Amino acid sequence: MQRSTEELLATLLAGLERELPGAVALRHRLHERPELAHDEQHTAAAVSAELPVDCETVAGTGRMARIGSADAAPVGVRAELDGLPITELTGAPFSASCGVMHACGHDVHMAALVALARAAHAVSELLPAPLLALFQPSEEAYPSGAQELALAELARAAPAAVVAAHVHPELRWGEVALDPGAVNASCDGVEIVVEGEPSHGAYPHRGRDPILALSEIVVSLHAQVGRRIDPLRAASLTLGVIEGGRAENVIPASASARGALRAHRPDDRLLLRELVVEVATAVARAHGCSARVELVPGEPALENDARIVARGRELLAGAGLSAAGEWRSCGSDDFAFFGSVAPVAMAFVGLDGAEGFLTRPLHHPELLVPDAAVAAVARVQALLYVAAAGYD
Protein backbone atom coordinates (compact mmCIF):
# COMPACT_ATOMS: atom_id res chain seq x y z
CA MET A 1 0.00 0.00 0.00
CA GLN A 2 1.56 3.27 -1.05
CA ARG A 3 1.89 5.89 1.66
CA SER A 4 0.14 8.53 -0.46
CA THR A 5 -3.01 6.42 -0.51
CA GLU A 6 -2.94 6.04 3.25
CA GLU A 7 -2.35 9.74 3.70
CA LEU A 8 -5.29 10.67 1.50
CA LEU A 9 -7.58 8.36 3.44
CA ALA A 10 -6.31 9.73 6.76
CA THR A 11 -6.96 13.28 5.54
CA LEU A 12 -10.52 12.43 4.50
CA LEU A 13 -11.17 10.62 7.79
CA ALA A 14 -9.97 13.63 9.77
CA GLY A 15 -12.29 15.84 7.75
CA LEU A 16 -15.17 13.46 8.40
CA GLU A 17 -14.72 13.81 12.15
CA ARG A 18 -15.36 17.53 11.86
CA GLU A 19 -18.48 16.95 9.77
CA LEU A 20 -20.12 14.20 11.82
CA PRO A 21 -22.16 16.32 14.28
CA GLY A 22 -23.89 18.07 11.39
CA ALA A 23 -24.33 14.77 9.56
CA VAL A 24 -26.04 13.17 12.55
CA ALA A 25 -28.39 16.15 12.86
CA LEU A 26 -29.18 15.81 9.14
CA ARG A 27 -29.83 12.10 9.62
CA HIS A 28 -32.44 12.93 12.26
CA ARG A 29 -34.22 15.38 9.96
CA LEU A 30 -34.23 12.92 7.08
CA HIS A 31 -35.48 10.09 9.26
CA GLU A 32 -38.27 12.21 10.66
CA ARG A 33 -39.64 13.06 7.22
CA PRO A 34 -39.16 10.10 4.86
CA GLU A 35 -40.67 10.03 1.38
CA LEU A 36 -41.60 7.22 -0.98
CA ALA A 37 -39.88 6.42 -4.26
CA HIS A 38 -40.23 9.05 -7.01
CA ASP A 39 -41.59 11.56 -4.50
CA GLU A 40 -38.41 12.50 -2.60
CA GLN A 41 -38.75 16.26 -3.09
CA HIS A 42 -38.15 17.37 0.50
CA THR A 43 -35.44 14.77 1.01
CA ALA A 44 -33.53 15.89 -2.07
CA ALA A 45 -33.85 19.54 -1.06
CA ALA A 46 -32.59 18.81 2.46
CA VAL A 47 -29.55 17.00 1.10
CA SER A 48 -28.84 19.68 -1.52
CA ALA A 49 -28.89 22.42 1.12
CA GLU A 50 -26.03 20.71 3.01
CA LEU A 51 -23.76 20.05 0.03
CA PRO A 52 -20.72 22.33 -0.42
CA VAL A 53 -21.25 22.74 -4.18
CA ASP A 54 -24.19 23.20 -6.51
CA CYS A 55 -25.74 19.95 -7.62
CA GLU A 56 -27.55 18.75 -10.71
CA THR A 57 -31.05 17.30 -10.65
CA VAL A 58 -30.97 13.78 -12.12
CA ALA A 59 -33.38 10.89 -12.66
CA GLY A 60 -36.38 12.94 -11.61
CA THR A 61 -35.84 13.68 -7.93
CA GLY A 62 -32.18 12.63 -7.67
CA ARG A 63 -29.17 14.85 -7.13
CA MET A 64 -25.59 14.62 -8.41
CA ALA A 65 -22.72 16.79 -7.13
CA ARG A 66 -19.13 16.83 -8.43
CA ILE A 67 -16.32 17.54 -5.96
CA GLY A 68 -12.84 18.24 -7.31
CA SER A 69 -11.09 18.79 -10.63
CA ALA A 70 -12.89 18.06 -13.87
CA ASP A 71 -9.70 16.77 -15.53
CA ALA A 72 -10.04 13.11 -14.52
CA ALA A 73 -12.82 10.54 -14.67
CA PRO A 74 -14.83 10.79 -11.43
CA VAL A 75 -15.60 8.10 -8.89
CA GLY A 76 -19.28 7.93 -8.02
CA VAL A 77 -20.41 7.30 -4.46
CA ARG A 78 -24.08 6.33 -4.16
CA ALA A 79 -26.69 6.93 -1.44
CA GLU A 80 -30.45 6.35 -1.70
CA LEU A 81 -33.19 8.92 -1.14
CA ASP A 82 -36.37 6.90 -0.64
CA GLY A 83 -38.15 5.33 2.30
CA LEU A 84 -40.58 2.42 2.56
CA PRO A 85 -44.37 2.23 3.07
CA ILE A 86 -43.92 1.03 6.67
CA THR A 87 -45.36 2.52 9.86
CA GLU A 88 -42.44 3.13 12.22
CA LEU A 89 -42.51 1.47 15.66
CA THR A 90 -39.05 2.38 17.00
CA GLY A 91 -40.16 4.98 19.52
CA ALA A 92 -37.18 7.19 18.64
CA PRO A 93 -37.60 10.92 19.33
CA PHE A 94 -37.06 11.56 15.63
CA SER A 95 -39.45 8.82 14.47
CA ALA A 96 -41.54 9.27 11.35
CA SER A 97 -45.28 9.54 11.86
CA CYS A 98 -46.54 9.41 8.29
CA GLY A 99 -46.76 5.70 7.46
CA VAL A 100 -43.43 5.93 5.63
CA MET A 101 -40.12 4.91 7.20
CA HIS A 102 -36.40 4.79 6.53
CA ALA A 103 -36.27 1.11 7.48
CA CYS A 104 -33.25 0.23 5.33
CA GLY A 105 -30.65 2.76 6.47
CA HIS A 106 -31.04 5.18 3.58
CA ASP A 107 -31.15 8.16 5.95
CA VAL A 108 -27.77 7.08 7.36
CA HIS A 109 -26.28 6.53 3.90
CA MET A 110 -27.34 10.01 2.77
CA ALA A 111 -26.04 11.78 5.87
CA ALA A 112 -22.72 9.92 5.59
CA LEU A 113 -22.30 10.89 1.93
CA VAL A 114 -23.02 14.55 2.70
CA ALA A 115 -20.29 14.41 5.36
CA LEU A 116 -17.87 12.82 2.88
CA ALA A 117 -18.69 15.38 0.18
CA ARG A 118 -18.00 18.24 2.60
CA ALA A 119 -14.76 16.65 3.84
CA ALA A 120 -13.60 16.01 0.25
CA HIS A 121 -14.45 19.55 -0.83
CA ALA A 122 -12.23 20.94 1.93
CA VAL A 123 -9.22 19.14 0.40
CA SER A 124 -10.38 19.02 -3.23
CA GLU A 125 -6.92 19.92 -4.53
CA LEU A 126 -5.62 16.60 -3.11
CA LEU A 127 -8.22 14.39 -4.77
CA PRO A 128 -6.78 12.09 -7.48
CA ALA A 129 -10.20 11.96 -9.15
CA PRO A 130 -13.39 13.98 -8.66
CA LEU A 131 -15.85 12.56 -6.18
CA LEU A 132 -19.30 12.30 -7.76
CA ALA A 133 -21.88 12.26 -4.96
CA LEU A 134 -24.93 10.40 -6.27
CA PHE A 135 -28.18 10.74 -4.35
CA GLN A 136 -30.33 8.24 -6.19
CA PRO A 137 -34.13 8.14 -6.08
CA SER A 138 -36.31 5.05 -6.04
CA GLU A 139 -34.12 2.22 -4.83
CA GLU A 140 -37.09 0.51 -3.18
CA ALA A 141 -39.55 0.59 -6.10
CA TYR A 142 -39.78 0.49 -9.86
CA PRO A 143 -39.04 2.16 -12.17
CA SER A 144 -35.53 1.92 -10.76
CA GLY A 145 -33.79 5.21 -10.03
CA ALA A 146 -30.39 3.61 -10.53
CA GLN A 147 -31.32 2.26 -13.94
CA GLU A 148 -32.64 5.63 -15.05
CA LEU A 149 -29.54 7.38 -13.73
CA ALA A 150 -27.20 4.84 -15.33
CA LEU A 151 -28.85 5.21 -18.73
CA ALA A 152 -28.78 9.01 -18.70
CA GLU A 153 -26.74 11.42 -16.59
CA LEU A 154 -24.27 8.92 -15.13
CA ALA A 155 -23.36 7.54 -18.54
CA ARG A 156 -22.53 11.07 -19.70
CA ALA A 157 -20.38 11.64 -16.60
CA ALA A 158 -18.31 8.56 -17.61
CA PRO A 159 -17.18 7.57 -14.09
CA ALA A 160 -14.10 5.42 -13.55
CA ALA A 161 -16.05 3.47 -10.92
CA VAL A 162 -19.13 3.66 -8.70
CA VAL A 163 -19.09 2.52 -5.07
CA ALA A 164 -21.52 2.35 -2.16
CA ALA A 165 -21.83 1.26 1.47
CA HIS A 166 -24.95 -0.29 3.00
CA VAL A 167 -25.68 -1.04 6.65
CA HIS A 168 -26.60 -4.61 7.56
CA PRO A 169 -27.88 -5.97 10.91
CA GLU A 170 -26.58 -9.51 10.29
CA LEU A 171 -22.93 -8.39 10.37
CA ARG A 172 -21.00 -7.54 13.51
CA TRP A 173 -20.45 -3.93 14.54
CA GLY A 174 -16.99 -2.78 13.45
CA GLU A 175 -16.85 -5.33 10.63
CA VAL A 176 -17.28 -4.72 6.92
CA ALA A 177 -18.15 -7.32 4.29
CA LEU A 178 -16.31 -6.51 1.08
CA ASP A 179 -15.94 -9.43 -1.30
CA PRO A 180 -15.30 -9.81 -5.04
CA GLY A 181 -17.82 -11.20 -7.48
CA ALA A 182 -21.55 -11.64 -6.97
CA VAL A 183 -22.57 -10.38 -3.52
CA ASN A 184 -26.27 -9.73 -4.25
CA ALA A 185 -28.68 -11.53 -6.53
CA SER A 186 -30.59 -10.44 -9.58
CA CYS A 187 -34.30 -9.98 -8.94
CA ASP A 188 -37.13 -10.37 -11.44
CA GLY A 189 -40.82 -9.98 -10.70
CA VAL A 190 -43.28 -12.62 -11.87
CA GLU A 191 -47.07 -12.86 -12.04
CA ILE A 192 -48.90 -16.11 -12.78
CA VAL A 193 -52.57 -15.97 -13.76
CA VAL A 194 -54.51 -19.24 -14.00
CA GLU A 195 -57.79 -19.22 -15.89
CA GLY A 196 -60.33 -21.94 -15.11
CA GLU A 197 -64.08 -22.47 -15.37
CA PRO A 198 -66.26 -21.12 -12.55
CA SER A 199 -68.77 -23.37 -10.83
CA HIS A 200 -70.78 -23.85 -7.66
CA GLY A 201 -68.64 -25.44 -4.98
CA ALA A 202 -71.18 -28.27 -4.61
CA TYR A 203 -70.59 -29.26 -8.24
CA PRO A 204 -66.82 -29.06 -8.74
CA HIS A 205 -66.93 -31.50 -11.63
CA ARG A 206 -68.79 -28.90 -13.70
CA GLY A 207 -65.94 -26.39 -13.41
CA ARG A 208 -62.16 -26.28 -13.66
CA ASP A 209 -60.64 -25.10 -10.41
CA PRO A 210 -57.90 -22.46 -10.91
CA ILE A 211 -57.16 -22.31 -7.17
CA LEU A 212 -56.33 -26.00 -7.04
CA ALA A 213 -54.21 -25.65 -10.16
CA LEU A 214 -52.40 -22.60 -8.76
CA SER A 215 -51.78 -24.35 -5.46
CA GLU A 216 -50.03 -27.19 -7.23
CA ILE A 217 -48.07 -24.71 -9.35
CA VAL A 218 -46.76 -23.02 -6.19
CA VAL A 219 -45.65 -26.32 -4.66
CA SER A 220 -44.18 -27.61 -7.92
CA LEU A 221 -42.18 -24.45 -8.55
CA HIS A 222 -40.51 -24.56 -5.14
CA ALA A 223 -39.70 -28.23 -5.64
CA GLN A 224 -38.30 -27.70 -9.12
CA VAL A 225 -35.98 -24.87 -8.08
CA GLY A 226 -34.28 -27.31 -5.73
CA ARG A 227 -34.00 -29.94 -8.45
CA ARG A 228 -33.09 -27.91 -11.52
CA ILE A 229 -30.45 -25.54 -10.11
CA ASP A 230 -27.14 -26.64 -8.61
CA PRO A 231 -27.58 -26.41 -4.80
CA LEU A 232 -24.09 -24.91 -4.56
CA ARG A 233 -25.27 -21.87 -6.53
CA ALA A 234 -27.40 -19.17 -4.94
CA ALA A 235 -30.94 -18.96 -6.35
CA SER A 236 -34.39 -18.57 -4.83
CA LEU A 237 -38.05 -18.25 -5.77
CA THR A 238 -40.62 -16.58 -3.54
CA LEU A 239 -44.33 -16.34 -4.26
CA GLY A 240 -45.50 -13.84 -1.70
CA VAL A 241 -48.99 -12.99 -2.98
CA ILE A 242 -51.79 -15.43 -3.85
CA GLU A 243 -55.25 -14.19 -4.82
CA GLY A 244 -58.39 -15.95 -6.01
CA GLY A 245 -62.05 -16.17 -5.23
CA ARG A 246 -64.38 -14.11 -3.06
CA ALA A 247 -66.83 -16.69 -1.71
CA GLU A 248 -66.17 -19.91 0.14
CA ASN A 249 -68.66 -21.96 -1.89
CA VAL A 250 -67.72 -20.77 -5.38
CA ILE A 251 -64.99 -22.03 -7.68
CA PRO A 252 -63.74 -18.80 -9.25
CA ALA A 253 -62.89 -18.13 -12.86
CA SER A 254 -59.27 -17.27 -12.15
CA ALA A 255 -56.53 -17.13 -9.52
CA SER A 256 -53.15 -15.42 -9.49
CA ALA A 257 -49.81 -15.36 -7.71
CA ARG A 258 -47.00 -12.81 -7.66
CA GLY A 259 -43.44 -13.27 -6.58
CA ALA A 260 -39.74 -12.78 -7.15
CA LEU A 261 -36.97 -14.79 -8.80
CA ARG A 262 -33.40 -14.33 -7.56
CA ALA A 263 -30.06 -15.70 -8.74
CA HIS A 264 -26.36 -14.90 -8.58
CA ARG A 265 -25.55 -16.26 -12.05
CA PRO A 266 -27.00 -14.99 -15.34
CA ASP A 267 -27.63 -18.53 -16.63
CA ASP A 268 -29.56 -19.44 -13.49
CA ARG A 269 -31.56 -16.24 -13.85
CA LEU A 270 -32.64 -17.34 -17.32
CA LEU A 271 -33.35 -20.86 -16.08
CA LEU A 272 -35.66 -19.54 -13.36
CA ARG A 273 -37.62 -17.52 -15.90
CA GLU A 274 -38.00 -20.54 -18.19
CA LEU A 275 -38.89 -22.80 -15.28
CA VAL A 276 -41.82 -20.64 -14.16
CA VAL A 277 -43.36 -20.60 -17.63
CA GLU A 278 -42.82 -24.33 -18.15
CA VAL A 279 -44.22 -25.48 -14.81
CA ALA A 280 -47.13 -23.03 -14.68
CA THR A 281 -48.44 -23.83 -18.14
CA ALA A 282 -47.99 -27.60 -17.82
CA VAL A 283 -49.58 -27.92 -14.36
CA ALA A 284 -52.48 -25.65 -15.32
CA ARG A 285 -53.10 -27.73 -18.45
CA ALA A 286 -53.16 -30.92 -16.35
CA HIS A 287 -56.04 -29.38 -14.36
CA GLY A 288 -57.96 -28.38 -17.47
CA CYS A 289 -56.98 -24.75 -16.97
CA SER A 290 -54.65 -22.35 -18.74
CA ALA A 291 -51.87 -20.16 -17.33
CA ARG A 292 -50.11 -17.08 -18.51
CA VAL A 293 -46.89 -15.78 -16.99
CA GLU A 294 -45.72 -12.18 -17.00
CA LEU A 295 -42.07 -11.55 -16.14
CA VAL A 296 -40.92 -8.10 -15.08
CA PRO A 297 -37.12 -7.88 -15.43
CA GLY A 298 -35.45 -6.24 -12.45
CA GLU A 299 -31.88 -5.54 -11.46
CA PRO A 300 -29.00 -7.82 -12.42
CA ALA A 301 -26.77 -9.52 -9.87
CA LEU A 302 -24.38 -7.16 -8.12
CA GLU A 303 -20.83 -8.05 -9.18
CA ASN A 304 -18.15 -6.39 -7.07
CA ASP A 305 -14.99 -5.44 -8.95
CA ALA A 306 -12.06 -7.52 -7.67
CA ARG A 307 -9.50 -4.70 -7.94
CA ILE A 308 -11.56 -2.20 -5.96
CA VAL A 309 -12.32 -4.87 -3.35
CA ALA A 310 -8.66 -5.82 -2.93
CA ARG A 311 -7.57 -2.20 -2.48
CA GLY A 312 -10.50 -1.48 -0.18
CA ARG A 313 -9.75 -4.42 2.11
CA GLU A 314 -6.19 -3.16 2.50
CA LEU A 315 -7.56 0.17 3.74
CA LEU A 316 -10.02 -1.19 6.32
CA ALA A 317 -7.62 -1.15 9.25
CA GLY A 318 -6.67 2.46 8.53
CA ALA A 319 -10.36 3.34 8.86
CA GLY A 320 -10.63 1.58 12.22
CA LEU A 321 -12.59 -1.34 10.75
CA SER A 322 -12.01 -5.04 10.16
CA ALA A 323 -13.03 -7.45 7.43
CA ALA A 324 -15.99 -9.73 8.04
CA GLY A 325 -15.90 -13.30 6.81
CA GLU A 326 -17.03 -13.87 3.24
CA TRP A 327 -20.63 -12.70 3.01
CA ARG A 328 -23.05 -12.90 0.11
CA SER A 329 -26.83 -12.93 -0.01
CA CYS A 330 -29.85 -13.31 -2.26
CA GLY A 331 -30.85 -9.78 -1.41
CA SER A 332 -30.85 -7.42 -4.37
CA ASP A 333 -30.08 -3.76 -4.97
CA ASP A 334 -30.58 -1.67 -8.08
CA PHE A 335 -27.06 -0.32 -7.47
CA ALA A 336 -26.15 -3.27 -9.72
CA PHE A 337 -27.41 -1.29 -12.75
CA PHE A 338 -24.39 1.01 -12.40
CA GLY A 339 -22.27 -1.97 -13.46
CA SER A 340 -23.37 -1.28 -17.04
CA VAL A 341 -21.53 2.06 -16.86
CA ALA A 342 -18.41 1.34 -14.80
CA PRO A 343 -16.80 -1.11 -12.37
CA VAL A 344 -18.77 -1.19 -9.11
CA ALA A 345 -18.25 -2.24 -5.51
CA MET A 346 -20.60 -2.30 -2.55
CA ALA A 347 -19.54 -2.91 1.05
CA PHE A 348 -21.86 -3.97 3.86
CA VAL A 349 -21.37 -2.28 7.23
CA GLY A 350 -22.19 -4.33 10.32
CA LEU A 351 -24.66 -3.19 12.99
CA ASP A 352 -25.01 -6.23 15.27
CA GLY A 353 -23.59 -5.42 18.69
CA ALA A 354 -23.55 -1.64 18.32
CA GLU A 355 -24.35 0.15 21.56
CA GLY A 356 -28.09 0.46 22.02
CA PHE A 357 -28.93 -1.32 18.77
CA LEU A 358 -31.97 -3.59 18.90
CA THR A 359 -31.33 -6.31 16.34
CA ARG A 360 -34.03 -6.28 13.72
CA PRO A 361 -33.91 -7.20 10.02
CA LEU A 362 -33.90 -4.64 7.25
CA HIS A 363 -37.40 -3.37 6.37
CA HIS A 364 -38.65 -4.06 9.92
CA PRO A 365 -40.83 -1.40 11.62
CA GLU A 366 -38.61 -1.55 14.73
CA LEU A 367 -35.27 -1.23 12.92
CA LEU A 368 -33.46 1.86 14.18
CA VAL A 369 -29.91 2.19 12.88
CA PRO A 370 -27.75 3.84 15.59
CA ASP A 371 -26.38 7.33 15.01
CA ALA A 372 -22.85 5.92 15.30
CA ALA A 373 -23.43 4.17 11.98
CA VAL A 374 -23.26 7.53 10.20
CA ALA A 375 -19.55 7.64 10.99
CA ALA A 376 -19.01 3.97 10.12
CA VAL A 377 -20.73 4.30 6.74
CA ALA A 378 -18.89 7.54 5.93
CA ARG A 379 -15.54 5.89 6.68
CA VAL A 380 -16.38 2.99 4.38
CA GLN A 381 -17.55 5.36 1.64
CA ALA A 382 -14.25 7.23 1.97
CA LEU A 383 -12.06 4.14 1.74
CA LEU A 384 -14.04 2.83 -1.24
CA TYR A 385 -13.60 6.18 -2.98
CA VAL A 386 -9.86 6.06 -2.37
CA ALA A 387 -9.64 2.43 -3.49
CA ALA A 388 -11.56 3.13 -6.70
CA ALA A 389 -9.71 6.38 -7.47
CA GLY A 390 -6.44 4.47 -7.75
CA TYR A 391 -4.48 7.09 -5.82
CA ASP A 392 -0.78 6.39 -6.57
GIQUIUR-V140158 format. One record per residue. N is the residue number from 1. PSI is psi in whole degrees, 0 to 359 (none if undefined). Layout:
BEGIN
n->{N & N}
psi->{PSI & PSI}
END
This chain:
BEGIN
n->{1 & 2 & 3 & 4 & 5 & 6 & 7 & 8 & 9 & 10 & 11 & 12 & 13 & 14 & 15 & 16 & 17 & 18 & 19 & 20 & 21 & 22 & 23 & 24 & 25 & 26 & 27 & 28 & 29 & 30 & 31 & 32 & 33 & 34 & 35 & 36 & 37 & 38 & 39 & 40 & 41 & 42 & 43 & 44 & 45 & 46 & 47 & 48 & 49 & 50 & 51 & 52 & 53 & 54 & 55 & 56 & 57 & 58 & 59 & 60 & 61 & 62 & 63 & 64 & 65 & 66 & 67 & 68 & 69 & 70 & 71 & 72 & 73 & 74 & 75 & 76 & 77 & 78 & 79 & 80 & 81 & 82 & 83 & 84 & 85 & 86 & 87 & 88 & 89 & 90 & 91 & 92 & 93 & 94 & 95 & 96 & 97 & 98 & 99 & 100 & 101 & 102 & 103 & 104 & 105 & 106 & 107 & 108 & 109 & 110 & 111 & 112 & 113 & 114 & 115 & 116 & 117 & 118 & 119 & 120 & 121 & 122 & 123 & 124 & 125 & 126 & 127 & 128 & 129 & 130 & 131 & 132 & 133 & 134 & 135 & 136 & 137 & 138 & 139 & 140 & 141 & 142 & 143 & 144 & 145 & 146 & 147 & 148 & 149 & 150 & 151 & 152 & 153 & 154 & 155 & 156 & 157 & 158 & 159 & 160 & 161 & 162 & 163 & 164 & 165 & 166 & 167 & 168 & 169 & 170 & 171 & 172 & 173 & 174 & 175 & 176 & 177 & 178 & 179 & 180 & 181 & 182 & 183 & 184 & 185 & 186 & 187 & 188 & 189 & 190 & 191 & 192 & 193 & 194 & 195 & 196 & 197 & 198 & 199 & 200 & 201 & 202 & 203 & 204 & 205 & 206 & 207 & 208 & 209 & 210 & 211 & 212 & 213 & 214 & 215 & 216 & 217 & 218 & 219 & 220 & 221 & 222 & 223 & 224 & 225 & 226 & 227 & 228 & 229 & 230 & 231 & 232 & 233 & 234 & 235 & 236 & 237 & 238 & 239 & 240 & 241 & 242 & 243 & 244 & 245 & 246 & 247 & 248 & 249 & 250 & 251 & 252 & 253 & 254 & 255 & 256 & 257 & 258 & 259 & 260 & 261 & 262 & 263 & 264 & 265 & 266 & 267 & 268 & 269 & 270 & 271 & 272 & 273 & 274 & 275 & 276 & 277 & 278 & 279 & 280 & 281 & 282 & 283 & 284 & 285 & 286 & 287 & 288 & 289 & 290 & 291 & 292 & 293 & 294 & 295 & 296 & 297 & 298 & 299 & 300 & 301 & 302 & 303 & 304 & 305 & 306 & 307 & 308 & 309 & 310 & 311 & 312 & 313 & 314 & 315 & 316 & 317 & 318 & 319 & 320 & 321 & 322 & 323 & 324 & 325 & 326 & 327 & 328 & 329 & 330 & 331 & 332 & 333 & 334 & 335 & 336 & 337 & 338 & 339 & 340 & 341 & 342 & 343 & 344 & 345 & 346 & 347 & 348 & 349 & 350 & 351 & 352 & 353 & 354 & 355 & 356 & 357 & 358 & 359 & 360 & 361 & 362 & 363 & 364 & 365 & 366 & 367 & 368 & 369 & 370 & 371 & 372 & 373 & 374 & 375 & 376 & 377 & 378 & 379 & 380 & 381 & 382 & 383 & 384 & 385 & 386 & 387 & 388 & 389 & 390 & 391 & 392}
psi->{121 & 142 & 325 & 324 & 314 & 321 & 320 & 315 & 316 & 322 & 316 & 320 & 321 & 320 & 323 & 320 & 323 & 334 & 348 & 318 & 316 & 325 & 320 & 319 & 320 & 318 & 317 & 316 & 320 & 319 & 325 & 337 & 66 & 158 & 149 & 166 & 139 & 5 & 31 & 46 & 308 & 319 & 312 & 320 & 321 & 320 & 313 & 321 & 338 & 351 & 148 & 354 & 163 & 148 & 162 & 139 & 129 & 153 & 43 & 271 & 3 & 168 & 145 & 125 & 134 & 125 & 121 & 182 & 147 & 6 & 337 & 162 & 134 & 166 & 119 & 139 & 123 & 139 & 158 & 143 & 332 & 156 & 190 & 153 & 67 & 137 & 120 & 138 & 29 & 333 & 11 & 149 & 339 & 31 & 152 & 149 & 36 & 10 & 7 & 147 & 143 & 83 & 17 & 13 & 8 & 326 & 322 & 316 & 316 & 312 & 321 & 318 & 325 & 316 & 317 & 318 & 318 & 319 & 320 & 321 & 326 & 339 & 35 & 332 & 345 & 350 & 130 & 340 & 148 & 145 & 123 & 100 & 117 & 112 & 98 & 133 & 166 & 62 & 332 & 357 & 164 & 151 & 146 & 128 & 324 & 319 & 316 & 317 & 319 & 323 & 342 & 260 & 322 & 322 & 321 & 330 & 341 & 61 & 153 & 332 & 163 & 133 & 164 & 157 & 141 & 131 & 152 & 125 & 351 & 356 & 151 & 145 & 134 & 352 & 151 & 129 & 119 & 100 & 150 & 160 & 201 & 118 & 342 & 157 & 160 & 162 & 119 & 139 & 150 & 141 & 131 & 124 & 122 & 125 & 128 & 211 & 118 & 154 & 162 & 141 & 338 & 345 & 63 & 336 & 344 & 352 & 186 & 115 & 107 & 335 & 318 & 316 & 315 & 322 & 317 & 327 & 315 & 311 & 317 & 321 & 315 & 323 & 318 & 327 & 319 & 348 & 345 & 345 & 135 & 123 & 348 & 357 & 136 & 124 & 146 & 156 & 130 & 125 & 101 & 352 & 127 & 130 & 142 & 131 & 156 & 355 & 144 & 344 & 26 & 129 & 118 & 171 & 333 & 164 & 153 & 160 & 146 & 146 & 197 & 143 & 130 & 142 & 152 & 336 & 139 & 323 & 325 & 328 & 315 & 321 & 319 & 317 & 313 & 322 & 317 & 314 & 314 & 310 & 315 & 313 & 321 & 316 & 318 & 317 & 322 & 338 & 9 & 18 & 179 & 155 & 142 & 146 & 128 & 122 & 133 & 101 & 134 & 213 & 151 & 174 & 147 & 113 & 106 & 135 & 128 & 324 & 315 & 318 & 313 & 315 & 321 & 320 & 326 & 335 & 352 & 313 & 323 & 341 & 10 & 26 & 165 & 160 & 132 & 166 & 166 & 132 & 122 & 158 & 169 & 13 & 167 & 159 & 132 & 357 & 331 & 333 & 333 & 342 & 344 & 348 & 324 & 166 & 144 & 158 & 132 & 135 & 150 & 127 & 121 & 147 & 336 & 122 & 356 & 146 & 126 & 1 & 125 & 114 & 117 & 150 & 162 & 147 & 20 & 141 & 345 & 7 & 118 & 103 & 132 & 152 & 328 & 339 & 339 & 315 & 316 & 315 & 318 & 321 & 319 & 320 & 318 & 314 & 328 & 321 & 311 & 317 & 319 & 332 & 343 & 44 & 117 & none}
END
